[in-house]
Amino acid sequence: MPEGKGVEHLSHLGSEDTSYTFEYDPSLLETFENNHPNRDYFVKFNCPEFTTLCPKTGQPDFAALYISYIPEKKMVESKSLKLYLFSYRNHGGFHEDAINMIVNDLVELMDPRYLEVWGKFTPRGGISIDPYVNYGRSGTKYEEMASQRLLYHDMHPENIDNR
């Protein structure tokens, strides 16, 4: 596919008039066509500046998000993902809810073969919460993959030295 072909519909990428939404808004997400649908491969986003609000106290919660997926026909455009994640800034929700919402929105948007999101939140009150949520397309090998990765997702936890 020639460079630039199939991306004309993307409204965020290359825009000099980026506006940031402070309320949860999944309509910010945009996709483009996967040029390699015949191959399984992972796409991984590392998002170290995710913020949301505690629904009870209104205090900010900070996390590094790790989003990985195996695309089918559609892929999420990274700037739209950034703006979507930024829209959680004033969203009041528990950590686990936010991560599940992100998975639900990305599955609905792209219909990927496989997707996982791991939120590694900084501690508040001496406890950090690291919800991991994944999805594998039903009736395929990716459904089994999701089951296995869920069971073993934290078998080799990283050294925590940044929080």
Buried (B, 14 or more C-beta within 10 A) or exposed (E): EEEEEEBEEBEBEEEEEEEEBEEBBBEBBBBBEBEEEEEEEEBEBEBEEBBBBBEEEEEEBBBBBBBBBBBBEBBBBBBBBBBBBBBBBBBBBBBEBBBBBBBEBBBEBBBBBBBBBBBBBEEBEEEBBBBBBBBBBEEEEBBEBBEEBBEEBEEEEEEEEEE
